[in-house]
Amino acid sequence: MKKIKPALIILLSAMLLLVAACSSSGNLSGGNNGGAASNNQANTDAGGQANKSTEGTKLKVGVTIPDSTHPFFILLIKAIEERLAAENGELLVFGANNDVNKQINDIENMVASKVQVILINAMEPKAVESAVQHAQAAGVKFIALGNDDMPYVDVTQTISHKEIGKLMGETAAKWINEKLDGKAEVGLIVSNANQSLIDRSKALEEAIRNNAPGAKIVSVQEARTQAAAQGVAENMLTANPNLQVIATMMDPYGLGALEAVKAAGRDNGKFFINGTDGTPQALAEVKAGGAFRATLDLETAKQPDVTMNHIMKLVKGERVDKIYFSKLTVLDGGNIDQFAK
């Protein structure tokens, strides 16, 4: 398997999901709600005639995400900005601060700014549907990043959130069975911000229960940011002195938990934490061999080019597959050297 150079990763980011990875939290944070994700599945054609009002004008793209501090989106936005600059285009970035009303206002502001394409990771797909359709009536094309429940958009770049949860739950269960004699107290840090993330959270918990029946889930807590996840993990560790596993549904949650574990002096050879987004910091922590044991590659390095390809095709009115699924790969101590130096 080909190594991903750090510079390429930094040009990003599984969301897929993840992930969703990644709404209100991140999530490449939507996905195929069931079964393994497959590459480049196409359902319907999202092509059509280009908006004639955009011909001969500067390429302008907008992006709206729930949390502008999520590392997956930070890297993806940087990479898209660089690619748009090469096309004499610009990117307008709006962070909703986990406020769906602000996200709706941001969509309206982007329409007023005459963008041709909007990249969206929706906090609540149903809540933004009317704003999206109003923008589409004005000729704006939409690419959903990670949401799998927005059939009204032009293109969906997604991941299977159920599969993300399942893979990470199985990875945690494997650690419990092999390193902890099949028994451990487990804490979960999840998000219920939208249905995709709820699916991911449920699959994570189910996979641990099914594959490590001797484990005991002692705490399930919600977070929206890395800082919040750190606080949640601190509380878990205090309330459960025998806690040995914190399974999470995205890298920021896992990295927040890692800080709490380190501060508590629990970063030892037995503790397990996971993420899901394959971000550079997560890769570095997995490679370091500490408590952060695993994450997922969501075709992270490929996402900027996939996104840019979809943008250009939509603007030109070319045929484009309506759904693109990213491949998921578990990254742990056994294969991390293939993905990070």
GUZA-442259 format. One line per field, with one value per residue: residue number from 0; residue in one letter; y, x, z of N, C-alpha, C in turn. Coordinates in steps of 0.02 Angstrom, whole numbers, plus 32768, in hexadecimal, padded with zeros to 4 digits. Layout:
<atoms>
k (NUM;...) $
r (a;...) $
n_north (Y;...) $
n_east (X;...) $
n_up (Z;...) $
ca_north (Y;...) $
ca_east (X;...) $
ca_up (Z;...) $
c_north (Y;...) $
c_east (X;...) $
c_up (Z;...) $
</atoms>
This chain:
<atoms>
k (0;1;2;3;4;5;6;7;8;9;10;11;12;13;14;15;16;17;18;19;20;21;22;23;24;25;26;27;28;29;30;31;32;33;34;35;36;37;38;39;40;41;42;43;44;45;46;47;48;49;50;51;52;53;54;55;56;57;58;59;60;61;62;63;64;65;66;67;68;69;70;71;72;73;74;75;76;77;78;79;80;81;82;83;84;85;86;87;88;89;90;91;92;93;94;95;96;97;98;99;100;101;102;103;104;105;106;107;108;109;110;111;112;113;114;115;116;117;118;119;120;121;122;123;124;125;126;127;128;129;130;131;132;133;134;135;136;137;138;139;140;141;142;143;144;145;146;147;148;149;150;151;152;153;154;155;156;157;158;159;160;161;162;163;164;165;166;167;168;169;170;171;172;173;174;175;176;177;178;179;180;181;182;183;184;185;186;187;188;189;190;191;192;193;194;195;196;197;198;199;200;201;202;203;204;205;206;207;208;209;210;211;212;213;214;215;216;217;218;219;220;221;222;223;224;225;226;227;228;229;230;231;232;233;234;235;236;237;238;239;240;241;242;243;244;245;246;247;248;249;250;251;252;253;254;255;256;257;258;259;260;261;262;263;264;265;266;267;268;269;270;271;272;273;274;275;276;277;278;279;280;281;282;283;284;285;286;287;288;289;290;291;292;293;294;295;296;297;298;299;300;301;302;303;304;305;306;307;308;309;310;311;312;313;314;315;316;317;318;319;320;321;322;323;324;325;326;327;328;329;330;331;332;333;334;335;336;337;338;339;340) $
r (m;k;k;i;k;p;a;l;i;i;l;l;s;a;m;l;l;l;v;a;a;c;s;s;s;g;n;l;s;g;g;n;n;g;g;a;a;s;n;n;q;a;n;t;d;a;g;g;q;a;n;k;s;t;e;g;t;k;l;k;v;g;v;t;i;p;d;s;t;h;p;f;f;i;l;l;i;k;a;i;e;e;r;l;a;a;e;n;g;e;l;l;v;f;g;a;n;n;d;v;n;k;q;i;n;d;i;e;n;m;v;a;s;k;v;q;v;i;l;i;n;a;m;e;p;k;a;v;e;s;a;v;q;h;a;q;a;a;g;v;k;f;i;a;l;g;n;d;d;m;p;y;v;d;v;t;q;t;i;s;h;k;e;i;g;k;l;m;g;e;t;a;a;k;w;i;n;e;k;l;d;g;k;a;e;v;g;l;i;v;s;n;a;n;q;s;l;i;d;r;s;k;a;l;e;e;a;i;r;n;n;a;p;g;a;k;i;v;s;v;q;e;a;r;t;q;a;a;a;q;g;v;a;e;n;m;l;t;a;n;p;n;l;q;v;i;a;t;m;m;d;p;y;g;l;g;a;l;e;a;v;k;a;a;g;r;d;n;g;k;f;f;i;n;g;t;d;g;t;p;q;a;l;a;e;v;k;a;g;g;a;f;r;a;t;l;d;l;e;t;a;k;q;p;d;v;t;m;n;h;i;m;k;l;v;k;g;e;r;v;d;k;i;y;f;s;k;l;t;v;l;d;g;g;n;i;d;q;f;a;k) $
n_north (7FC4;806E;80EF;817E;821D;8294;831B;8311;82DF;834B;839E;837F;8329;8204;8224;820C;81F8;81A8;8226;8227;825F;82B6;8325;83A2;8387;8354;8302;82BD;82BA;824F;81B5;8110;80C4;8041;7FAA;7F88;800E;803D;8062;80F0;80DF;80F6;8142;8199;8212;82AC;8312;8389;8426;84AA;8539;85C4;8644;863F;8633;8668;86AF;86CA;863B;860D;85C7;8588;8553;84FF;84CC;8472;8480;84DE;84C2;843F;83C7;8379;83C2;843C;841C;83EB;845C;84B4;8471;8474;84FE;851A;84D3;8513;8592;857B;8573;85F3;8610;8627;8602;8608;8601;85C2;85A9;8558;8555;84F0;8510;8505;8565;85CC;858A;8581;860B;8625;85DE;8629;86A2;867D;8663;86E5;8718;86E8;8666;85D3;854E;84F2;84A6;8438;8403;83CC;83FA;83DA;8389;838D;8407;8465;8453;84A0;851A;84EF;84C3;853A;857F;852D;8545;85C0;859E;8568;84E5;8451;83F8;8376;8354;82CC;82BD;8249;8251;82AF;82B8;8317;8363;8387;8339;82B8;829C;821C;81AA;810C;811A;80BE;8055;808F;809D;8016;7FDD;801F;7FFA;7F70;7F72;7FA6;7F3F;7ED4;7EFB;7EF6;7E6D;7E32;7E75;7E93;7E25;7E0D;7E52;7EEE;7F96;800C;80A9;8116;8197;81F9;823D;8285;82D8;82D5;8264;8213;8214;81DF;815E;8133;8137;80D8;8064;8057;803C;7FC5;7F6D;7F5D;7F22;7EAB;7E6C;7E6A;7E27;7E1B;7E96;7F30;7FB5;8048;80CE;8144;81CF;8272;82DF;8376;83B7;83B5;83E6;83D9;834F;832C;835B;8309;828C;829B;829E;821E;81CE;81F2;81C9;8143;80E6;8070;8072;8044;8051;80C8;80E4;813A;81A3;81F4;8247;82C5;82B2;8240;8271;82D6;8286;8243;82A6;82B7;8238;8232;829B;8263;8203;8187;8157;80D2;802D;7FE5;802F;8063;80CB;8110;8161;81A3;81E4;81EC;825A;82C4;82D8;826F;8201;8211;81FA;8175;8138;8157;80FD;8104;8114;8135;80D6;80B7;80ED;8124;811B;817F;8181;81F4;8246;824D;8295;8327;8331;82E4;8332;83AB;8382;8363;83E3;842B;83E3;83F5;8481;848E;844B;83C5;8311;82BC;8245;8226;81F8;81DD;8167;8155;80EE;808D;8075;8023;8066;8038;8000;7F9B;7FBD;8043;807D;8079;80E3;8155;81AD) $
n_east (802A;8017;807B;803F;8071;809E;808E;802E;7FC3;7FAC;7F79;7EF6;7E47;7D2E;7CB4;7CB5;7C83;7CF1;7D0D;7C8B;7C73;7C6B;7C03;7BC3;7C27;7C76;7C7F;7CD1;7CA6;7BB4;7B71;7B62;7ADC;7AF2;7B49;7BE6;7C4B;7C5D;7CC7;7CAE;7C22;7B97;7AFB;7A95;7A90;7ADE;7AF3;7AD5;7AA3;7B19;7B11;7AE9;7B05;7B7D;7BDF;7C79;7C93;7CE8;7D1B;7CC5;7CB5;7C5B;7C63;7C16;7C1C;7C01;7C5F;7CE7;7D62;7D82;7DFB;7DFB;7DAD;7DF0;7E67;7E35;7DF5;7E62;7EA8;7E4A;7E3F;7EBF;7EBB;7E51;7E87;7EE5;7E92;7E6B;7E08;7D9E;7D81;7CFF;7CED;7C89;7C69;7BF7;7BF2;7BB3;7B2B;7A93;7A3D;7A95;7ADC;7A7B;7A69;7AE9;7AEB;7A8E;7AD4;7B41;7B03;7AD9;7B56;7B75;7BA9;7BD8;7BDB;7BB7;7C04;7BD1;7BC3;7B4A;7AFA;7A77;7A22;7998;796E;79B5;798A;7928;796D;79D7;7994;795B;79CF;79FC;7998;79C2;7A2B;7A9A;7B0D;7B1C;7B8A;7B8C;7BE6;7C06;7B86;7B03;7A7F;7A42;79F2;79CD;7A38;7ABA;7B2F;7B71;7BF2;7C2A;7C2C;7C1A;7BC7;7B99;7BF0;7C69;7C57;7C47;7CC4;7D1E;7CEC;7D01;7D8B;7DAB;7D74;7DC4;7E3D;7E18;7DFE;7E79;7EDD;7EAC;7E77;7DF4;7D9F;7D68;7D50;7CF3;7CE9;7C85;7C90;7C28;7BBC;7B1E;7AEF;7AB6;7A5A;7AB5;7B27;7AF1;7AD7;7B5A;7B8A;7B37;7B5B;7BE0;7BD5;7B88;7BDF;7C47;7C04;7BD8;7C4D;7CA5;7C6F;7C8C;7CAF;7C85;7C1E;7C2A;7C0F;7BC2;7BD7;7BB5;7C06;7C3D;7CAD;7D63;7D96;7D26;7D1B;7D8E;7D6F;7D00;7D3E;7D95;7D39;7D04;7D73;7D89;7D12;7D16;7D8A;7DC5;7DBE;7DEC;7DE1;7DB9;7D4C;7D31;7CDB;7D1A;7DB3;7DD2;7D8D;7DCB;7E4E;7E3B;7E14;7E8B;7EE0;7EA6;7EBB;7F46;7F60;7F2D;7F87;7F78;7FA0;7FD3;8016;7FA2;7F2D;7EAA;7E7E;7E20;7E11;7DC3;7DDF;7E59;7EB0;7F44;7F7C;7F40;7F75;7FFB;7FF5;7FCA;8038;8096;807F;803C;7FAD;7F4C;7F0F;7ED9;7E95;7E35;7E4F;7E05;7E0E;7E57;7EC0;7E97;7E22;7E20;7E3B;7DD3;7D66;7D81;7D79;7CF2;7CBC;7CE7;7CAB;7C23;7C16;7C32;7BCA;7BD2;7BBE;7BAE;7BC7;7B4B;7B61;7BF0;7C53;7CC7;7D54;7D76;7DF7;7E3F;7EB6;7F3E;7FB8;7FED;7FF0;800E;8085;807E;8032;805C;80F1) $
n_up (8000;7FD9;8020;8075;8064;80E2;80BB;8059;80A0;80F2;8097;808C;80D4;8187;8128;8132;8189;81C0;81C4;81DC;820E;821F;8233;829A;82E3;829B;8239;81AB;81C1;813D;8105;80BD;80F9;8139;812C;80D7;809A;7FEF;7F62;7EFB;7EDA;7E74;7E6F;7E33;7DAD;7DC3;7D6F;7CEE;7CA3;7CA4;7D0D;7CB7;7CDE;7D1D;7CC1;7C84;7CF6;7D93;7DEB;7E77;7F13;7F9E;804B;80CF;8173;820D;8278;827B;82B0;82A4;827C;8206;81AA;81AA;8168;80EE;80BB;80AC;8046;7FDD;7FCA;7F96;7F1E;7EDD;7ED0;7E6E;7E03;7DF2;7E4D;7EE1;7F8F;8000;80AA;812A;81D2;823A;82C2;8308;8300;82BD;8286;8268;8204;81A0;8185;8156;80DE;8095;8091;8042;7FC8;7FAA;7F93;7F1A;7EFF;7EA1;7EC4;7F56;7FDE;8058;80FF;8155;81EB;8214;81A5;817B;81AD;8162;80E3;809C;808A;803C;7FC8;7F9D;7F7A;7F13;7EB6;7E8D;7E41;7E7D;7E9E;7F04;7F6F;7FDB;806C;80B9;80F1;80E5;80D4;8082;8004;7FA9;7F7E;7F02;7EF3;7F59;7FC4;801E;80AB;80FC;818B;81E7;81CC;81F1;827D;829C;8274;82CA;8346;8340;833C;83BA;8407;83E2;841C;84A2;84B1;8491;84D9;8556;858F;856A;85BC;85F5;8631;85DC;858B;8528;84B0;8459;83D6;83BD;835C;82DC;826E;8228;827A;82EC;82BF;82AC;8330;8370;832A;8351;83DB;83D7;8394;83EE;845A;841C;83F2;845C;84D6;855C;8588;85DD;85C5;8610;860A;85A1;8546;8500;848A;8437;840D;840E;8485;84D8;84D7;851B;859C;85B8;85B8;8624;868D;8681;86A1;8725;8763;8749;8779;874B;86C4;8621;859A;8520;84A9;8414;839A;833D;830A;8352;83CB;83FE;840B;8468;84D5;84E6;851A;8597;85CE;85D1;862B;869D;86B8;867D;8604;85CD;85A7;8596;8584;8516;848F;8409;8367;82D0;8256;8213;821B;8217;829C;82E1;829C;82BF;8348;834E;8313;8373;83D8;8451;84BF;8461;83ED;836D;82CF;8240;8190;811B;8092;8095;805E;7FDD;7FD5;7FBB;7F2F;7EFA;7F22;7EE0;7E5C;7E52;7E69;7DF6;7D8E;7DAB;7D9C;7D15;7CE0;7CC5;7CC0;7D5A;7DD8;7E51;7ED3;7F34;7F80;8002;8021;80B2;8128;81AE;821B;8278;82F2;82A5;821D;820F;81E4;815C;8139;817A;819F) $
ca_north (8000;80A9;811D;81C1;824D;82C4;8358;8303;82DA;838E;83BF;8367;82E5;81E8;824D;81FF;81EF;81B8;8205;822F;8256;82E9;835D;83BF;836A;833F;82CD;82BA;82B3;8225;8175;80DD;80AF;7FF9;7F85;7FA6;8041;8029;809B;810A;80C6;812B;8133;81BE;8245;82EF;8342;83BC;845F;84DA;8579;85F1;8682;8636;862F;86A2;86D0;86AB;8602;861C;858D;8592;8517;8508;8492;8481;8491;84F2;84AD;83F8;83C2;835F;83F8;846D;8405;83E7;84A1;84CD;8451;848E;8543;8519;84BC;8547;85C9;8568;857E;8639;8611;8635;85DB;862C;85CF;85D4;857A;8564;8553;84C0;8533;84F7;85A4;85EF;8568;8597;864F;8622;85C9;8664;86D3;8665;866F;872D;8725;86CE;862A;85A3;850D;84F2;8468;843B;83CD;83E7;83E6;83BB;838B;83A2;844E;8490;843E;84D8;854B;84D1;84C3;857F;858E;8507;8569;85F8;8583;8550;849D;843D;83B9;8364;8335;82A0;82AF;8218;8259;82EC;82A2;8351;8384;8371;8303;82A6;8279;8200;816F;80E8;8128;807E;802F;80B0;8088;7FCE;7FD0;8037;7FCF;7F31;7F7D;7FAA;7EFC;7EAB;7F0E;7EDC;7E24;7E1D;7E97;7E9B;7DE5;7E0C;7E77;7F33;7FCA;8032;80E7;812A;81DE;81F7;8278;8278;8317;82C6;821D;81F1;820B;81B0;811C;8123;812A;8099;802D;8051;8019;7F81;7F44;7F4C;7EF1;7E6B;7E4C;7E64;7E20;7E21;7EDD;7F53;7FFB;8069;8114;815B;8218;8296;831A;8396;83D2;8392;83FD;83BA;8308;8327;8362;82CD;8255;82A7;8289;81D5;81B2;81FE;81A0;80FC;80DE;8034;807B;8032;805D;80FF;80DE;8178;81A0;821E;8257;82F8;8295;8214;829A;82F5;8252;8234;82D9;82A7;81FB;8245;82C4;8237;81D2;8146;8146;8099;7FFA;7FC2;805A;8067;8101;8111;8196;8187;8210;81E9;829B;82BF;82CF;822C;81D3;8217;81DA;812C;8124;815F;80C1;8110;80FC;813F;8098;80AB;811D;810B;8142;8188;819A;8238;826C;8250;82BD;8368;8329;82CD;836B;83DC;8365;836C;842A;843F;83C4;8416;84C4;8487;8429;8382;82D9;82A9;8215;8248;81E2;81C2;8148;814E;80AF;8092;8049;802A;8072;8029;7FF3;7F6A;7FD8;808C;8092;807E;8120;818E;81A2) $
ca_east (8000;8040;807F;8024;80A1;807F;8079;7FF0;7F8E;7F9E;7F50;7EB1;7E4B;7D45;7C8B;7CA3;7C73;7CCE;7CE3;7C5E;7C9C;7C81;7BD6;7BC7;7C61;7CA0;7C7C;7CCA;7C9A;7B7F;7B88;7B34;7AC4;7AF0;7B76;7C27;7C4D;7C7F;7CE3;7C91;7BE0;7B70;7AB4;7A74;7ABA;7AD5;7B0C;7AA5;7AC1;7B39;7AEE;7B07;7B1B;7BC0;7C0F;7CA4;7C9C;7D19;7D02;7CBC;7C99;7C51;7C61;7BF8;7C28;7BEB;7C95;7D22;7D9F;7D8D;7E37;7DED;7D94;7E25;7E96;7E11;7DEA;7EA3;7EB7;7E1C;7E54;7EFA;7EA6;7E29;7EB4;7F04;7E5F;7E57;7DC9;7DA4;7D58;7CE1;7CE6;7C5C;7C61;7BB6;7BF8;7B81;7AEB;7A73;7A23;7ACD;7AEC;7A49;7A7B;7B27;7AD8;7A6F;7B0A;7B69;7ADB;7ADE;7B9A;7B79;7BD1;7BBC;7BD6;7BBE;7C15;7BAD;7BBD;7B0F;7AEB;7A35;7A0E;7953;7967;79D4;7971;7907;79A0;79FC;796B;7956;7A0E;79FC;796C;79E9;7A60;7AD4;7B15;7B30;7BAE;7B89;7C23;7BFD;7B40;7AE7;7A36;7A32;79E7;79BE;7A75;7AD0;7B60;7B80;7C32;7C16;7C48;7BE8;7BCF;7B90;7C2D;7C9C;7C4B;7C53;7D0C;7D40;7CD5;7D24;7DD1;7DAD;7D65;7E00;7E6D;7DFF;7E05;7EBF;7F0A;7E8C;7E58;7DAD;7D77;7D7F;7D1F;7CF7;7CC4;7C7A;7C84;7C02;7B95;7ADB;7ADD;7A89;7A4E;7AF2;7B53;7ACE;7AE4;7BA0;7B8F;7B16;7B83;7C1B;7BC2;7B73;7C19;7C6C;7BDB;7BD4;7C8F;7CC7;7C37;7CA3;7CBB;7C4D;7C1B;7C17;7BFD;7BB9;7BD0;7BB7;7C31;7C3A;7CEF;7D9B;7D99;7CEF;7D2B;7DBF;7D4B;7CD8;7D6C;7DAC;7D03;7D01;7DAC;7D7E;7CDA;7D23;7DD3;7DDC;7DB3;7E27;7DD3;7D8C;7D40;7D12;7CC3;7D41;7DF5;7DD5;7D76;7E00;7E87;7E28;7E18;7ED2;7EFB;7E8D;7EDC;7F8B;7F5F;7F1D;7FBD;7F5D;7FB8;8000;8015;7F62;7EF4;7E97;7E55;7E20;7DF0;7DA8;7DE4;7E99;7ED1;7F8C;7F8B;7F2C;7FA7;8037;7FEA;7FCA;807D;80BC;8077;801D;7F69;7F24;7F23;7EBF;7E6A;7E20;7E5D;7DC8;7E2B;7E62;7EEA;7E75;7DE5;7E22;7E36;7D8F;7D3A;7D8E;7D5F;7CA9;7CAE;7CF2;7C78;7BE3;7C19;7C32;7B8D;7BE3;7BA1;7BD3;7BA3;7B29;7B7C;7C34;7C62;7D0E;7D69;7D8B;7E2E;7E54;7EFE;7F54;8000;8002;7FF8;8014;80C0;806C;800C;807D;8139) $
ca_up (8000;7FD0;8059;806C;807E;810F;8098;8036;80D2;810A;8063;808E;80F7;814B;813B;8125;819D;81E9;81CC;820D;8221;8233;823F;82DC;82FD;826B;8211;8165;81D3;8127;80ED;80A9;813B;8142;8102;80CB;8066;7FB2;7F40;7EBE;7EC7;7E56;7E6E;7DFE;7D8F;7DDE;7D3E;7CDA;7C83;7CD0;7D16;7C85;7CFD;7D37;7C8B;7C7F;7D36;7DBF;7E0F;7EBE;7F36;7FE5;8074;8111;819E;8252;82A6;8253;82D1;8299;8253;81C3;8180;81A4;8134;80AF;80A4;8094;8006;7FAA;7FBD;7F6B;7EDC;7EBF;7EBD;7E2F;7DCF;7DFB;7E72;7F28;7FBC;8039;80DF;8160;8208;8259;830B;8320;8304;827C;826B;8248;81C6;816F;8172;812F;809A;8076;8083;8009;7F8C;7F9C;7F7C;7ED5;7EF7;7E72;7EE4;7F9F;8000;8097;8130;8177;8230;8213;815E;8171;81BE;812F;80A1;807A;8076;8004;7F8C;7F87;7F59;7ED4;7E87;7E74;7E16;7EA3;7EA5;7F48;7F7D;8022;8085;80F2;8100;80B7;80D7;805E;7FBE;7F7F;7F65;7EBF;7EFC;7F9E;7FD2;805E;80C9;8122;81D2;820B;81C4;821B;82C2;82A1;8271;8307;837D;833A;834E;8403;8421;83D7;8450;84E2;84B2;848B;8509;8598;85A1;855A;85ED;8600;8637;859E;8584;84E3;84A3;841B;83C5;83A4;833B;82A4;8268;8212;82B4;8318;82A3;82BA;8378;8380;830F;837C;8419;83C7;8381;842C;8480;83F8;83E8;849C;8505;85A1;8598;85FC;85B3;864E;85FE;855C;854C;84C0;8484;83F5;83FD;842E;84CB;84FC;84DF;8551;85DA;85C2;85C9;8669;86BA;867D;86C5;876D;877B;873C;8781;8728;867C;85F9;8553;850C;8461;83FC;8355;8310;8324;8387;840A;8416;8420;84A8;8507;84F2;8548;85DA;85E5;85E2;8668;86D5;86BF;866A;85C1;85D7;8573;8593;8575;84CE;8476;83C0;8342;8292;821C;81F2;8219;8225;82E3;82F4;8281;82E7;8389;8344;8307;83B1;83FF;8492;84C9;8425;83CA;8329;82AE;81FE;8155;80F4;8053;80AA;802F;7F9C;7FD9;7F99;7EE7;7EEC;7F2B;7EAB;7E1E;7E54;7E61;7DB0;7D64;7DB7;7D7F;7CCC;7CCA;7CAE;7CE5;7D96;7E01;7E89;7F13;7F35;7FC0;8011;803E;80F8;813C;81F4;8223;82BC;82F6;8273;81D9;820F;81BF;8115;812F;8199;81AD) $
c_north (803E;80D6;8160;81F2;827F;8303;834D;82FE;8320;83B5;83A7;839E;82B6;81EC;8259;8210;81F8;81C2;8240;821E;8271;8320;8374;83A7;8358;830E;82DE;82A2;8294;81E4;8149;80BB;8064;7FD9;7FAB;7FDA;8026;8068;80AD;80EA;8101;8117;8157;81F3;8289;8324;8375;83F7;848E;8519;85AD;8632;867D;8636;8670;86C8;86AA;8673;8613;85E3;859F;8550;8529;84C7;84A4;849C;849F;84DF;8463;83EF;83A7;8398;842F;845B;8401;842D;84BF;84B2;846B;84D6;8545;8504;84F0;8582;85BA;8571;85C6;863E;8622;860B;8606;85F8;85EA;859A;858A;8565;8527;84DF;852C;8537;85CD;85CD;857B;85DD;8651;860D;8605;8699;86BE;866E;86B9;8740;8707;8693;85FC;855F;8517;84AC;846B;83FA;83E6;83CD;83BE;83BE;83A2;83ED;847B;8483;8479;850B;8530;84D4;8509;8593;856A;8529;85A6;85E1;8569;8504;848D;83FA;83AD;833F;830C;8292;827D;821E;829C;82DC;82DC;8375;8367;8337;82F7;8281;825D;81C2;814B;80F4;80E8;8055;804D;8099;803F;7FBE;7FE5;800F;7F8C;7F38;7F82;7F66;7ECE;7EBA;7EF1;7E91;7E0E;7E3A;7E99;7E5E;7DE5;7E33;7EBC;7F60;7FFB;8072;80F9;8176;81E2;823B;8262;82B5;830C;827A;81F6;81E2;81DD;8168;8105;8110;80E7;805D;8021;8029;7FD1;7F53;7F30;7F17;7EAD;7E47;7E47;7E5F;7E25;7E68;7EFC;7F9D;8021;80B1;8122;81A6;8238;82D0;8337;83B0;83A9;83A7;83DE;8370;82FE;832C;8325;8293;825D;828F;823D;81B4;81BA;81D0;8155;80EF;80A0;8038;806C;8040;809A;80FB;811C;8171;81D2;8232;828D;82DD;8269;823C;82C0;82C4;8242;8266;82CB;826A;820A;826C;8299;8202;818C;8131;810F;8066;7FD7;7FED;805E;80A4;80FD;8152;8179;81AD;820E;822C;8295;82B4;8289;81F8;81D5;81F5;818E;8113;8128;8123;80CA;80F6;8106;810A;8094;80E6;80FE;8139;8143;819D;81E4;8260;8276;8282;8301;8362;8310;8308;839D;83C3;836E;83B6;843E;8422;83E5;845B;84C1;8464;83E2;834D;82C8;8279;8238;8235;81C7;81A8;8141;810A;80BB;805F;8056;8033;8066;801B;7FC3;7F86;8022;80A4;8098;80C0;815E;817D;81A3) $
c_east (802C;8040;8061;8055;807D;8067;8038;7FB6;7F7A;7F78;7F09;7E7D;7E25;7D10;7C7C;7C7B;7C79;7CAB;7CA2;7C5B;7C90;7C54;7BDF;7C03;7C88;7C93;7C8A;7C8C;7C5C;7B98;7B51;7B1B;7ABC;7B21;7BB6;7C22;7C72;7C94;7CBA;7C50;7BB9;7B27;7A92;7AA3;7AAA;7AEE;7AD8;7AC9;7AE0;7B0F;7B0F;7B21;7B62;7BF5;7C37;7CAF;7CD0;7CF8;7D00;7C97;7C91;7C53;7C43;7BFE;7C13;7C22;7CD4;7D63;7DAE;7DC8;7E2B;7DDA;7DC8;7E53;7E74;7E08;7E2B;7EB3;7E8A;7E2D;7E8E;7EE7;7E7C;7E54;7ED5;7ED3;7E46;7E13;7DD5;7D72;7D40;7CD1;7CBA;7C58;7C22;7BB9;7BC2;7B3C;7AC9;7A55;7A59;7ADF;7ABB;7A59;7ABA;7B18;7ABB;7AA4;7B35;7B44;7ADF;7B23;7BA8;7BA9;7BAF;7BB1;7BDE;7BCF;7BF5;7BB4;7B86;7B08;7AAB;7A1A;79C7;794A;7982;79B6;7952;793A;79C8;79D3;7960;7996;7A12;79D0;7990;7A25;7A9C;7AD3;7B2F;7B54;7BAB;7BC8;7C13;7BB5;7B24;7A9B;7A21;7A27;79DB;79FC;7A8A;7B01;7B6A;7BC2;7C2B;7C3C;7C10;7BF3;7BC5;7BD0;7C66;7C94;7C5B;7C9E;7D30;7D2B;7CF8;7D6D;7DD9;7DA3;7DA2;7E34;7E59;7E0B;7E4E;7EEC;7EEE;7E65;7E0C;7D81;7D94;7D44;7D2A;7CCD;7CBD;7C6F;7C66;7BE3;7B52;7AC1;7AAF;7A85;7A8C;7B20;7B33;7ADA;7B2B;7BA9;7B71;7B3F;7BC2;7C0B;7BAF;7BAD;7C41;7C45;7BDB;7C16;7CB9;7C92;7C4B;7CB1;7C7C;7C51;7BFF;7C01;7BF8;7BAA;7BD7;7BE7;7C29;7C7D;7D24;7DA0;7D62;7CFD;7D5E;7D9D;7D21;7D04;7D86;7D78;7CFD;7D37;7DA4;7D48;7CE7;7D6E;7DEF;7DD1;7DF2;7E1E;7DA6;7D86;7D1A;7CFF;7CE4;7D83;7DF5;7DBE;7DAC;7E3C;7E79;7E2C;7E60;7EF1;7EE5;7EB0;7F25;7F8E;7F52;7F53;7FA8;7F74;7FEC;7FF8;7FD3;7F28;7EE9;7E6B;7E57;7E02;7DD4;7DBA;7E27;7EBB;7F1B;7F9D;7F78;7F5E;7FE6;802F;7FE8;8011;80A7;80B4;805A;7FD6;7F3C;7F38;7F0E;7E96;7E56;7E3B;7E1D;7DD9;7E3B;7E89;7EC8;7E3C;7DE9;7E1A;7DF1;7D5F;7D42;7D73;7D14;7C96;7CB1;7CBD;7C34;7BE0;7C13;7BF3;7B9A;7BC2;7BCD;7BA8;7B87;7B47;7BC3;7C42;7CAE;7D1B;7D84;7DC2;7E40;7E9F;7F10;7F9F;8019;800E;8005;804F;80B3;8049;802D;80C6;8145) $
c_up (8000;800D;8046;808C;80AB;80EB;8074;8066;80E9;80D5;8064;808E;80D2;8135;8137;814E;81A4;81EE;81D3;822A;8251;823A;8286;82FF;82C1;8240;81D0;8161;81B2;810E;80D6;80E8;813F;8112;80F6;8094;802A;7F8E;7F03;7EAA;7EAC;7E55;7E34;7DE5;7DAC;7DAF;7D2C;7CBC;7CB6;7CD4;7CE9;7CA3;7D18;7D00;7C87;7CBF;7D60;7DE6;7E5A;7EDF;7F80;800A;80B7;8138;81E5;827E;827E;8274;82C5;8269;820D;8194;8177;816A;80F0;8092;8089;804F;7FCE;7F99;7F8C;7F24;7EB8;7EA8;7E7A;7DF4;7DD0;7E1D;7EBB;7F4F;7FF5;806E;8117;8193;822E;82A5;832B;832B;82C0;825E;824A;8206;818F;8157;8147;80E7;8074;8064;8048;7FC7;7F78;7F82;7F38;7ECE;7EC4;7E92;7F30;7FB7;8045;80BF;815F;81BD;8233;81CC;8152;817C;8186;80EA;807B;8061;803B;7FC4;7F71;7F61;7F15;7E9F;7E69;7E4B;7E3A;7EA8;7EEB;7F48;7FC8;8036;80C3;8104;80CD;80B4;80BA;8014;7F8E;7F66;7F22;7EC2;7F47;7FA0;8018;8071;80EC;816C;81FC;8207;81ED;8263;82CC;82A2;82B0;8344;837C;834D;8399;8422;841A;840C;8494;84E7;84B5;84C2;8550;85AD;8599;858A;85F8;860C;85FD;85A4;853B;84E0;845D;840C;83A9;837D;82FF;829B;8253;824E;82E8;8301;82B2;8304;838B;8367;8338;83BA;840C;83B8;83BE;8453;845E;83F6;8428;84D3;854E;85B7;85B5;85E9;85EF;8644;85B4;8560;8507;84C4;843F;83DE;8420;8477;84F5;8508;8516;8595;85EB;85D8;8611;869B;86BB;86A7;8710;8789;8774;873E;875D;86DD;8655;85AE;854C;84C0;844A;83B2;8326;8332;835A;83CB;8428;842F;8460;84E1;8519;8522;858F;85F8;85F9;8623;86A6;86E0;86AA;8624;85C6;859F;856B;857B;8529;84C2;8429;83A6;8302;8253;81F7;81EB;822B;826E;82FA;82DA;82AB;832A;8383;833B;8347;83E0;8445;8495;848D;83F3;8381;8311;826B;81C8;812C;80AD;805B;8076;7FEC;7F9A;7FB5;7F4D;7ED2;7EEE;7EF2;7E68;7E1A;7E4A;7E17;7D82;7D6C;7D96;7D33;7CB2;7CB1;7CDA;7D21;7DBE;7E3F;7ECD;7F09;7F7B;7FC8;8031;8085;8107;8184;81F6;826C;82BB;82C1;822E;81D6;81E7;8174;8105;814C;81A6;81F8) $
</atoms>
